[in-house]
Amino acid sequence: MARLASTLEDRPLPAADDVEVLAVLPRASDLVVVATDDSGNPLGVAWCHFHDPPLVLDEHGEPLPELVLAVTESARGEGVGSALIEAIASETAERSSTLTLNVHLRNPSVRLYMRSGFWVAGKGRGIFGVAMSRSLRDQ
Ligand SMILES: CC(C)(COP(=O)(O)OP(=O)(O)OC[C@H]1O[C@@H](n2cnc3c(N)ncnc32)[C@H](O)[C@@H]1OP(=O)(O)O)[C@@H](O)C(=O)NCCC(=O)NCCS
């Protein structure tokens, strides 16, 4: 799933030991939400991560948590990604005022993020990276 979350759909999956994939892997302390079908098979996963270096800092200079999200190809377009975002936002609201993410500017998921309350917060990682933020104050 970290490999899926680190690429665009029309590009080959990066290797499991690619630096970008390793950088977003969830740690033991990260909040992870898994969506499953009725038989318990995983459909998608989202986690809340503290990337090093951080993407966006809060007003005190502290790193803000970052969303990482991927849904298996056969389950896409049915609201799983949207539901995972809401689950992570709801759980993260107890620990942070803001949820952030990094997205390639050509990634169609930008539409999903805008619809889910994220706005463009500045430059993200790499040449094409965009940082987005969502307030969690009204969760
Ligand atoms: C992004 C992703 C998690 C969305 O999951 P989903 O279950 O399909 O999401 P939903 O059904 O709730 O919403 C559909 C939205 O996904 C986005 N989307 C559609 N095709 C997509 C694609 N090929 N790649 C990425 N996002 C896509 C669009 O914003 C779409 O909204 P639209 O109906 O306005 O076009 C899923 O497409 C995915 O895993 N893509 C590959 C990995 C990825 O791009 N992760 C995000 C990295 S920042």
The ligand as an ORCA input file, in Angstrom:
! r2SCAN-3c Opt
* xyz 0 1
  C      -6.566      8.208     -4.328
  C      -7.346      6.967     -3.927
  C      -6.920      6.514     -2.549
  C      -8.849      7.301     -3.931
  O      -9.552      6.147     -3.447
  P     -11.085      5.896     -3.883
  O     -11.627      4.855     -2.993
  O     -11.152      5.659     -5.333
  O     -11.720      7.339     -3.525
  P     -13.240      7.805     -3.610
  O     -14.048      6.760     -4.296
  O     -13.650      8.225     -2.232
  O     -13.120      9.112     -4.490
  C     -12.824      9.021     -5.878
  C     -11.787     10.100     -6.184
  O     -10.491      9.501     -6.307
  C      -9.710     10.294     -7.206
  N      -9.201      9.467     -8.293
  C      -9.854      8.967     -9.361
  N      -9.002      8.274    -10.136
  C      -7.804      8.331     -9.527
  C      -6.518      7.812     -9.861
  N      -6.310      7.134    -10.971
  N      -5.469      8.070     -9.028
  C      -5.659      8.790     -7.890
  N      -6.872      9.312     -7.536
  C      -7.921      9.076     -8.358
  C     -10.612     11.372     -7.768
  O     -10.392     12.537     -6.978
  C     -11.972     10.790     -7.523
  O     -12.908     11.805     -7.378
  P     -13.818     12.187     -8.652
  O     -14.977     11.269     -8.536
  O     -14.171     13.603     -8.404
  O     -13.039     11.966     -9.883
  C      -7.098      5.806     -4.955
  O      -7.436      6.260     -6.261
  C      -5.651      5.320     -4.978
  O      -5.247      4.516     -4.148
  N      -4.890      5.806     -5.964
  C      -3.512      5.397     -6.119
  C      -2.641      5.910     -4.981
  C      -2.737      7.404     -4.816
  O      -2.782      8.161     -5.778
  N      -2.766      7.809     -3.538
  C      -2.798      9.193     -3.166
  C      -1.386      9.676     -3.002
  S      -1.397     11.363     -2.442
*
